Amino acid sequence: MCCKSLSITCLLCLLCCTSFLQSNAQTCIDDYFQVNYTTNTVQYFGTPVITPQNEIVFAGTVNRFHSILVDGWLTKLSPQGTVLFSRHYSSGDYNWIQFHKAIPVDADNFLVSGNVGTVDTTTFPIPTPLTQYGFLMKVDKYGTIIWQKLFGKVFISNLSSQIDDIIQLSDGDYAFSLAYASDNSTNVLVRIDKDGLIKWTTSFSSAKYYVGYGAAKIKQLSNGNLLLVQQIGLRDIDNPYSSAKDGYNAACFNSKYGQRLWNKTYIYAYGLSGVEKSFGEVANVSELPNGDLSFISSYADTAYIYFRKTTKVINVVTDFNGTLKNITSYQNAKPPIYSPYAADAGTNGDRVVLMDNSDAPYLMRINAAGQVVWQNAYAAVGRSQETKAVLATDFGYYFFSFTHNGGSTDLRLVKTDINGNATCVQSPLNIVTGNVTGSFIPLDSAIQADQLNPSRWYDVIALGVSDYKISGEVVCRKTCCTDVTDTATTIDLCNAVSYTLLNNDVVINTGLYNINYKTAKGCDSIVFYNVNFSTSPIVGLGPDGCLDGKDSLILKTEPGYSAYNWNGKLTADPAFTVKQPGIYTVSVTNACGTKKDTIQVYQKCEFSILMPNAFTPNSDGLNDVFRIPKQVTNKLISFQVFNRWGQVIFSTNNINIGWNGNTKEFPAPTGTYVYYLVMQTVDGKKNLTQKGLVTLIR
C-alpha cells in the first residue's frame, strides 16, 4: 500500500481500479493474527462460514441486558478480522431466540437457522421451555431481514423443534436437519427450495429405543445423495434401567425424493458398569476421494473430570454404504482432548481438525488415510480456552475460541498460515494416533426412517433487528500489507425511502454499512457509511404539570431520536427530571428540521378560584371583560354565565376568553348574573366547581 492512511477520495479511486485489482489479485499467504473481541453481553458463538468474498459470517446467541433471556446474533468480519456489521435480533413475542448457523445464498444474501420460542423464567437459574419452533430467516448482506419462517406450531408437552444444520445443495435448494425433542426423540430431514417452500420431509426415530440425538451434520455426496451423521444415545424402551448404548448414527438419503437408502448405527462396545462415558457431537462429515465416507468426533470410555470430558478424537471411516472400515484415534500426552469442528482442506481428502484440552487450542491436518500431516498447539491464545469452529481457506485457517464460563463476553479469532503457523501464539503439540476400530460395533436397524406429509412453514414477522456492539483488539499480527479503514461523512436523509451506496447497494434502514474494496494482497480497504433515515420530528410534552409536594417530576416526549435538547442541555434520553417549578422546553433536530414543545411545571396542582364580583364593559380599557384571573391556572372544562331566567348567555372552554357583557352581540342590561365554573387540577386528578354572582355595571 502506498499510503498509511486513506481518504475517501483515495478509496473511491480504488473502486475504479477494482476490476484491475481483482484480475491481478493474490492473497497474502504468509500472514497470521489474533484478534480478541469483546461483546456487550454474554454471547454463545454459533457456526461460522466463509463467503465467496472470503468474508466470515457467524450466527450465535446473546443474552439480553441484565437478563437470562436470549436473542439472536449475526456478525460479519472481513478476511483480516475487521467487524463489518454486528446485528442483534429480538422479539416482543418470543423471549428465547437462538441462532445456530448462517450460510451464504443468492445475491450475497444469507439463510440463518435456529429456533425461537418462549421460556418460563420463574424456574431460574435454568428457564423451562414452553414453546420452541424451528426458525429460518433470510437476510441481505448487511443483516437486514428479507423474510422469516417458523416450522410447525408445537408445544413442549408434545414436541419442540430446532434446526441443527443447514446446507445448500448443488442445484440451489437447501437441506436442513430439524431436531424434535420429546419422550421418544425424533429427527427430521427437510428439503426446501430457494424461497423456503418444502419439497419433502423424512423423519427418523426408533420403535425399540428412546433416542437422544446430538446435533446433526449434513453432507451432500458427489452422487447427489445426502449423508446425515450424529451422535446418539439409545436406551431400551422395555428395559429403561438398562445401560445406555452410546455411539453414532449415519443415514443416507436420496436428495430428490427424501427416501432413505441406508442407515448404520455404530455403538461403543465397552465401558465399565456404572462408569460415565462421554461422547462429543460430530465435528465434520467428509467424502474421501476413493468414495469412502468419514466423520470426526470425540469420546471417552471414562469421562474426564474437567470441562471437557472426552479423551480421544476419532476419525470414523466407512465404505460408501456405511459399512465400518476403520477408526483412527488421536490423543495428546494428557487428557482431555475434544474436537468441536473440523473442515475439509482442499479436494484430496485432507481435513483440518480443531481441538482443545479445555485450556489451549489445537489444530492438526490429516490426510485421506487419517495420518497427521502437521499439528500445532496455541497456548499463548490465553488460558481456559474452549474452541468452537475452524474455517479452511486457500490462504490459511481461521479458528475461534472463548474463555469457558458457560457463556462469554470474550471471543477470540486466530488466523494461521497454510501450514497452521501463527508464531506469536504457537506452541508444540504431540498427537499420538491409534486404532480403535474394535471399540465400536454395528447395530443394524436401530433407527427407522419414514417419509411424512410435509409440514409447512408459517410466514411470520417475529424478529426486529438493531445494532449489537462488538469491539476487536489486535493482539498480534504478521501480514504482507496494511489494513486501511475510513468512515465517510454521515448521510442524513429526510423522508427518504431508500439510499444507494457507491457500490449500487440499496439500503432502506438506518445503520452502519460498508464497502470493502479489493486490494492486490487481500488486506482490508473499507469505507463505513453511517446512513440515517429521518422523518419530521414529533415532540410533545402534554399538558402542564405540577410537583404538589413531590421532590421531582419526570417529563417525557417521543422516543427514538439520537439527541434531545432539554432547556439547552443535550442528552440521548427522551425523559427529563425536573425538581423546581418553571417553564421547560424540549427540542429535537434531525435532517428534516427542528421541532419543540414547552410545558409549565407548577409548585402545586390546585389553585383557589378567586373571581371578580363586578365588571364595567364600557370600553374604557379597564375591567371591560369578566374573565378567570391569570393566577388561576387550573385546567378549564367549562365557563358559563346565566341571566336571571336561567338562560346561558355566555359559554367557553378556553381559559383565555371572558364575557364582554353582550348577549347575542347586544349589550346586556345592568344587573346581577350567575356564573358557573368547572375546572380540573393541573394534574387532572380532581374536578373543581364554583358558582357565584357577578354584577354588570354600565
Secondary structure as UniProt FT lines:
FT   HELIX           8..16
FT   HELIX           18..23
FT   STRAND          32..50
FT   TURN            52..53
FT   STRAND          56..63
FT   TURN            65..66
FT   STRAND          70..77
FT   TURN            79..80
FT   STRAND          83..90
FT   STRAND          96..104
FT   HELIX           106..108
FT   STRAND          110..120
FT   HELIX           121..123
FT   TURN            124..125
FT   STRAND          128..139
FT   TURN            141..142
FT   STRAND          145..151
FT   TURN            156..158
FT   STRAND          160..168
FT   TURN            170..171
FT   STRAND          174..181
FT   STRAND          186..192
FT   TURN            194..195
FT   STRAND          198..205
FT   STRAND          209..213
FT   STRAND          217..220
FT   TURN            222..223
FT   STRAND          226..236
FT   TURN            240..241
FT   STRAND          245..253
FT   TURN            255..257
FT   STRAND          260..268
FT   TURN            273..274
FT   STRAND          278..279
FT   STRAND          284..287
FT   TURN            289..290
FT   STRAND          293..300
FT   STRAND          312..318
FT   TURN            320..321
FT   STRAND          324..331
FT   STRAND          338..344
FT   STRAND          351..356
FT   STRAND          361..366
FT   TURN            368..369
FT   STRAND          372..377
FT   HELIX           379..381
FT   STRAND          385..393
FT   TURN            394..395
FT   STRAND          396..403
FT   STRAND          408..416
FT   TURN            418..419
FT   TURN            423..425
FT   STRAND          432..435
FT   HELIX           437..439
FT   STRAND          440..442
FT   TURN            444..445
FT   STRAND          448..452
FT   STRAND          457..459
FT   STRAND          464..467
FT   STRAND          470..478
FT   STRAND          484..487
FT   STRAND          491..494
FT   STRAND          499..500
FT   TURN            502..503
FT   STRAND          506..507
FT   STRAND          511..516
FT   TURN            520..521
FT   STRAND          525..534
FT   STRAND          545..546
FT   TURN            548..549
FT   STRAND          553..556
FT   STRAND          564..566
FT   TURN            567..568
FT   STRAND          569..571
FT   STRAND          575..578
FT   STRAND          582..590
FT   TURN            591..592
FT   STRAND          593..602
FT   STRAND          614..615
FT   TURN            630..631
FT   STRAND          635..642
FT   TURN            644..645
FT   STRAND          648..652
FT   TURN            655..656
FT   STRAND          662..663
FT   TURN            664..665
FT   STRAND          666..667
FT   STRAND          671..680
FT   TURN            682..683
FT   STRAND          687..696
//
